[in-house]
Amino acid sequence: MEYMTTLSSGSGFWHPLLWLTAFVVVVVLAVIIRSFGARKYKMDTEQTKPFLSGNDESDPNEIHVRAGNLYWGYLETLKGYYEKMISLHTGNPADYLLWLFGVLALVVLIGLLA
């Protein structure tokens, strides 16, 4: 009785022992590369702060770009559409399911008629 150890497909082959060996080799190489890292690193010191060209880090609230600013042009262009969508938004999951099944029924109906 012959055991199948290689699975052939149209786009290559799958041999579990070969893939397991490749994974182990990659992990060993990663550990070796990581071992060459600097040994002087210390947690919770100045080393852990981001380097901003010698400048102090600003307050995150001051430099945070709000979504309203980021997408202003997009939202302004589609304001009419969003006003209609917001009026349809109820927050009730049952309403969303009703819309989902309604659109799904319409797609199935169009698929059957086509």
Residue pairs with C-beta under 8 A, 6 or more apart in sequence:
5 15
5 16
5 17
6 13
6 14
6 15
7 13
7 14
7 15
41 47
49 57
50 57
68 75
75 82
